[in-house]
């Protein structure tokens, strides 16, 4: 894995399809949560729920090291941003985060 090409970032509005694809490949239901996405060369390989710790990853790619980085990054996610989103409030000018709701994934 080329470590220079790894990106860890908060999921945004356009990431819903990628999160759903990862969950389907991993046979893991997505919880109602905000996610961090791990990309390699711009392609989402794994994602983790910041509050739940649920990890979804592409089983056809070597994601063990990326999963470890996502777990570590989720532990140090800024607490104020997590608590604002938990209450449904997004700070002005901040990135829009993807929050997956169980009822919306039929």
Secondary structure, DSSP 4 states (H G I P E B T S, - for coil): --GGGEEEEE--GGGHHHHHHHHHHHT-PPPSEEEEEEEETTEEEEEEETTT--EEE-TTS--HHHHHHHHHHHHTS-HHHHHHHHTT---TTSPPPPEE-GGG--
